[in-house]
């Protein structure tokens, strides 16, 4: 991921959050789950920092949005139970894999709003950077 790509995803997420009047934390990780970029808007909850990171890691490592992981956990209780053994997995909405021409390059996680808001902000950010490809 280039610096320009990282800045574009952060900017797109922040713009959508501002449009919705919600302070959020945005975390971008690479395919190893390492934080590459992060922004915490003024007024965002302390807890959003870790939540956004876990959403981004989940999306990056499992290559599916974090809300899909949550839905699968609800369908399959044994899978949900396995999340306890790996606390880096989040089934909360707001995490999305970042896909470029060669596949998944990382993940982005949004936290600070309610589930629907985090999901919408993340989807808008991913859609905005998809146009850069």
Secondary structure, DSSP 8 states (H G I E B T S, - for coil): --HHHHHHHHHHHHHHHHHTT---EEEEEETTS-EEEEEE-TT--THHHHHHHHHHHHHHHHSS-HHHHHHHHHH-HHHHHHGGG-TT---SS-EEEEEETTEEEEEEEEESS-HHHHHHHHHHHHHHHHTT-
